[in-house]
């Protein structure tokens, strides 16, 4: 039986190879093209999807339970899933273990867990995170501070917190859709400390705004910083997730890879 994910990854790699070969002068022999095409070996970053992509705060969360999100993520060919805390129906251990078991049998990594908090001051935020770090280290969990409005609206604000704490257990969650100005420069500033990339797409027009995001360019930024981690899709458009999420997966598969 053909492994579907290996087939998809192989097909994506073939597509890249075709593009490389197409840039070679037509006077070269087929054998030379083949050698040039195979000289650079790459591997695609794993792509996950946030449960937010299927809900987007549209109606009661009970209509889009985590169990359904896991099913959809697996059926669409993702490698992992990121859970949104506010979307979960319970925080009881039995419920969490149930989701973990379902994801495991679906072949999905649990690659992210997203919470949203309001911030009132840098000192308060730094103190709060420092209290969490011993538990994070004990559990082997890296915390990611996202560029998400408030003091995290700019790369400088995120770095101020991360650099002050200066712990390997606190890194950056880089959201491609939360910088409204100087996006490239701000992403380049955070890329060296990025542990997780959250990638926005807006098929059908954005629910709050629409950005023209250069994913090939962002992929290049992350390769320059040797990023090999997960890309977590956060679809935030008005098109149906049934069509927009698979389209987004194709875009991200093509843009994010690294050389071996």
C-alpha positions as CSV (number, residue, x, y, z in Angstrom):
1,X,0.0,0.0,0.0
2,X,1.3,3.5,-0.9
3,X,1.9,5.8,2.1
4,X,-0.3,8.8,1.2
5,X,1.9,11.4,3.0
6,X,5.1,10.0,1.4
7,X,3.3,10.2,-2.0
8,X,2.3,13.8,-1.4
9,X,5.8,14.8,-0.2
10,X,7.4,13.0,-3.1
11,X,5.0,14.7,-5.6
12,X,5.9,18.1,-4.0
13,X,9.6,17.4,-4.3
14,X,9.1,16.4,-8.0
15,X,7.4,19.6,-8.6
16,X,10.3,21.6,-7.3
17,X,12.7,19.5,-9.3
18,X,10.8,20.3,-12.4
19,X,11.0,24.0,-11.7
20,X,14.8,23.8,-11.2
21,X,15.3,21.8,-14.4
22,X,13.2,24.4,-16.3
23,X,15.7,27.1,-15.5
24,X,18.5,25.2,-17.2
25,X,19.4,26.2,-20.7
26,X,17.7,24.0,-23.4
27,X,21.0,23.2,-25.0
28,X,22.0,21.0,-22.1
29,X,21.5,17.3,-22.4
30,X,18.8,15.4,-20.5
31,X,21.5,13.6,-18.5
32,X,23.1,16.9,-17.4
33,X,19.6,18.2,-16.4
34,X,19.0,15.1,-14.3
35,X,22.3,15.5,-12.5
36,X,21.7,19.1,-11.7
37,X,18.2,18.4,-10.6
38,X,19.2,15.7,-8.1
39,X,22.2,17.6,-6.7
40,X,20.2,19.5,-4.1
41,X,18.2,17.3,-1.7
42,X,15.4,18.9,0.3
43,X,12.9,17.9,3.0
44,X,9.6,19.6,3.5
45,X,8.7,21.1,6.9
46,X,5.9,19.3,8.6
47,X,2.6,21.1,8.2
48,X,-0.1,21.1,10.9
49,X,-3.4,22.9,11.1
50,X,-5.0,24.8,14.0
51,X,-8.4,23.7,15.1
52,X,-9.2,27.4,14.8
53,X,-9.2,27.0,11.0
54,X,-12.3,24.9,11.1
55,X,-14.2,27.1,13.7
56,X,-13.0,30.7,13.5
57,X,-15.4,31.6,16.3
58,X,-18.3,31.1,13.9
59,X,-21.2,30.0,16.1
60,X,-21.1,27.7,19.1
61,X,-17.9,25.7,19.4
62,X,-19.9,22.6,20.0
63,X,-20.7,22.6,16.3
64,X,-17.0,22.1,15.5
65,X,-15.7,19.8,18.3
66,X,-12.1,18.8,18.5
67,X,-12.9,15.3,17.5
68,X,-14.2,16.6,14.2
69,X,-11.2,18.8,13.7
70,X,-8.9,15.8,14.2
71,X,-10.9,13.8,11.6
72,X,-10.7,16.7,9.0
73,X,-7.0,17.3,9.6
74,X,-6.2,13.6,9.0
75,X,-8.4,13.4,5.9
76,X,-6.8,16.4,4.4
77,X,-3.3,15.1,4.7
78,X,-1.8,17.2,7.5
79,X,1.0,16.0,9.7
80,X,-0.2,17.4,13.0
81,X,-2.9,19.5,14.7
82,X,-2.7,22.5,17.0
83,X,-5.5,22.8,19.6
84,X,-7.1,26.1,20.6
85,X,-7.8,26.1,24.3
86,X,-11.0,28.1,24.1
87,X,-12.4,25.7,21.6
88,X,-12.1,22.7,23.8
89,X,-15.1,21.3,25.6
90,X,-13.2,20.3,28.7
91,X,-9.9,20.5,30.4
92,X,-10.4,17.2,32.3
93,X,-7.6,14.7,31.9
94,X,-9.9,11.9,30.6
95,X,-11.0,14.2,27.7
96,X,-7.4,15.2,26.9
97,X,-6.3,11.6,26.8
98,X,-9.3,10.8,24.5
99,X,-8.1,13.5,22.0
100,X,-4.5,12.4,22.3
101,X,-5.5,8.8,21.5
102,X,-7.7,9.8,18.6
103,X,-4.9,12.0,17.1
104,X,-2.4,9.2,17.5
105,X,-4.5,6.7,15.7
106,X,-5.2,9.3,13.0
107,X,-1.4,9.6,12.5
108,X,-1.3,13.2,13.7
109,X,1.2,14.9,15.9
110,X,-0.1,17.1,18.7
111,X,2.2,19.9,17.6
112,X,0.8,23.0,19.3
113,X,-1.6,24.3,22.1
114,X,-2.7,27.9,21.8
115,X,-4.0,30.1,24.5
116,X,-4.8,33.8,24.4
117,X,-4.3,36.2,27.3
118,X,-4.4,39.9,27.8
119,X,-1.3,41.7,28.8
120,X,-1.1,44.8,31.1
121,X,2.7,45.3,31.4
122,X,6.0,43.9,30.5
123,X,7.1,43.3,34.1
124,X,3.9,41.4,34.8
125,X,4.2,39.3,31.7
126,X,7.9,38.4,32.4
127,X,7.2,37.5,36.0
128,X,4.2,35.3,35.0
129,X,6.1,33.4,32.3
130,X,9.1,32.9,34.6
131,X,6.7,31.2,37.0
132,X,5.6,28.8,34.3
133,X,9.1,27.9,33.0
134,X,10.0,25.3,35.7
135,X,6.9,23.3,34.9
136,X,7.5,23.6,31.2
137,X,11.1,22.3,31.6
138,X,9.9,19.5,33.8
139,X,7.4,18.4,31.2
140,X,9.8,19.0,28.3
141,X,7.5,21.6,26.7
142,X,8.8,24.7,25.0
143,X,6.6,27.8,25.4
144,X,6.2,30.1,22.4
145,X,5.4,33.8,22.7
146,X,3.3,34.9,19.7
147,X,3.3,38.3,18.0
148,X,-0.3,38.8,18.8
149,X,-1.4,42.4,19.5
150,X,-0.8,44.3,22.7
151,X,2.8,44.2,23.6
152,X,3.3,41.4,21.1
153,X,2.2,43.6,18.2
154,X,5.8,44.3,17.2
155,X,8.8,42.0,16.9
156,X,10.7,44.4,19.3
157,X,8.0,43.8,21.9
158,X,8.2,40.0,21.6
159,X,12.0,40.1,21.7
160,X,12.0,42.3,24.8
161,X,10.2,39.6,26.7
162,X,12.0,36.6,25.3
163,X,15.4,38.2,25.5
164,X,14.9,39.3,29.1
165,X,13.8,35.9,30.3
166,X,16.6,34.3,28.2
167,X,15.5,30.6,28.6
168,X,15.7,27.7,26.1
169,X,12.2,26.9,27.3
170,X,10.7,30.2,26.0
171,X,11.0,30.8,22.2
172,X,8.9,32.6,19.6
173,X,5.7,31.6,17.9
174,X,5.8,33.5,14.6
175,X,2.4,34.4,13.2
176,X,2.6,35.5,9.5
177,X,-0.7,37.4,9.7
178,X,-0.2,39.6,12.8
179,X,2.4,42.1,11.5
180,X,0.5,44.8,9.6
181,X,3.6,46.9,8.7
182,X,7.2,46.1,7.8
183,X,6.3,42.4,7.8
184,X,9.5,41.1,6.2
185,X,11.8,43.0,8.5
186,X,9.9,42.0,11.6
187,X,9.8,38.4,10.6
188,X,13.5,38.4,9.9
189,X,14.0,39.8,13.4
190,X,12.1,36.9,15.1
191,X,13.1,34.1,12.8
192,X,16.3,33.1,14.7
193,X,14.3,32.4,17.8
194,X,11.2,30.9,16.2
195,X,10.0,27.5,17.5
196,X,6.7,27.4,15.7
197,X,5.3,29.2,12.6
198,X,1.6,30.0,12.4
199,X,0.6,30.6,8.8
200,X,-2.5,32.6,7.9
201,X,-4.5,32.3,4.7
202,X,-7.5,34.3,3.6
203,X,-9.4,32.5,0.8
204,X,-12.7,34.1,0.2
205,X,-11.5,37.3,1.8
206,X,-10.3,37.7,5.4
207,X,-12.8,37.7,8.2
208,X,-11.2,40.9,9.7
209,X,-8.7,41.9,7.1
210,X,-6.8,40.4,4.2
211,X,-3.0,40.4,3.8
212,X,-1.0,39.5,0.6
213,X,1.5,37.2,2.3
214,X,4.6,36.2,0.3
215,X,5.0,32.6,1.5
216,X,7.9,31.7,-0.9
217,X,9.7,34.7,0.6
218,X,8.9,33.7,4.2
219,X,10.0,30.1,3.4
220,X,13.4,31.6,2.3
221,X,13.7,33.6,5.5
222,X,13.1,30.4,7.6
223,X,15.6,28.4,5.5
224,X,18.3,31.0,6.1
225,X,17.7,30.5,9.8
226,X,17.7,26.7,9.5
227,X,14.1,26.3,10.6
228,X,13.0,22.7,10.5
229,X,10.0,22.8,12.7
230,X,6.2,22.8,12.2
231,X,4.1,25.2,10.1
232,X,0.7,25.5,11.7
233,X,-2.1,26.7,9.3
234,X,-4.6,29.2,10.7
235,X,-7.2,29.7,7.9
236,X,-9.0,33.0,8.5
237,X,-11.0,33.5,5.4
238,X,-14.7,33.4,4.4
239,X,-14.4,30.5,2.0
240,X,-15.5,27.1,3.3
241,X,-12.7,25.3,5.2
242,X,-13.6,22.2,3.2
243,X,-12.0,23.7,0.1
244,X,-9.8,26.5,1.5
245,X,-7.8,24.4,4.0
246,X,-6.6,21.8,1.4
247,X,-5.7,24.7,-0.9
248,X,-3.7,26.3,2.0
249,X,-1.9,23.0,2.6
250,X,-0.7,22.9,-1.0
251,X,0.7,26.5,-0.7
252,X,2.5,25.8,2.5
253,X,3.9,22.4,1.3
254,X,5.5,24.2,-1.7
255,X,6.9,27.1,0.3
256,X,8.4,25.5,3.4
257,X,11.2,23.1,3.0
258,X,14.9,22.9,4.0
259,X,18.0,21.4,2.5
260,X,19.5,18.2,3.9
